[in-house]
Amino acid sequence: MSDETVSSIPNRAQQQKAYRFWAPVYDRVYGFFLKRAQMELARCVGGAGRDILEIGVGTGLVLPLYPPASNVTGIDISADMLRKAKTKVAGGSLPHVKALHVMDACETTFPDASFDVISLPFVITLIPDTGRLLSECARVLKPRGEIVIVSKITDSSGAVRRIEQMVSPVAHNIGLSSAFRLDGIEDWLRRNPSFHLAENRTIPPTGYFRLLRLSRSSPETSEKAASPSGH
């Protein structure tokens, strides 16, 4: 998919402009802050399968954390961010990264059932149509695959929720997000009964971020309760 095609999608041009601003400083600003959550994501993804699709690969912060024996394909809507990731791969230290593409996450060009596991690091909050994103993930996922999500996901209500909603438009203008609830994922799961929420937990030490596993395998295989509290 070309940059022109991606830019024609509603809200994408604005997002690309924001990412163009963030690309030169993203690693310095977010590398340390997100490290623990990225490590948890990569560990979980690596345990779920060998053929990995990372959506929202950005500058490639998570790429070094996947198992060396994995086959990783990454996509991102921002050519500026992806250029940074390609530079890292070209250095030769990430042989498990097989391809990086500028591509819309809701309309990929991959064949059906291409990947064992799909990794979503801090991107689900930035894509307006959660259902369409997850449905595209399901399409390219193999029959017993998993979707693994790490992000700021809240089930809050009241004053906290109102503040998040108020600042959300401003956050989106600079390529960030402050308002995303579990509801959107739960709604998609109700419409797609072949998937279930196999894991839902906060990431220590602060618990600010949450890891979710959406599994296509039988619910009986999951021994962990998928409670919003993460306990």
Order of alpha helices (4+ residues) and beta strands (2+ residues): alpha-alpha-alpha-beta-beta-alpha-beta-beta-alpha-beta-alpha-alpha-beta-beta
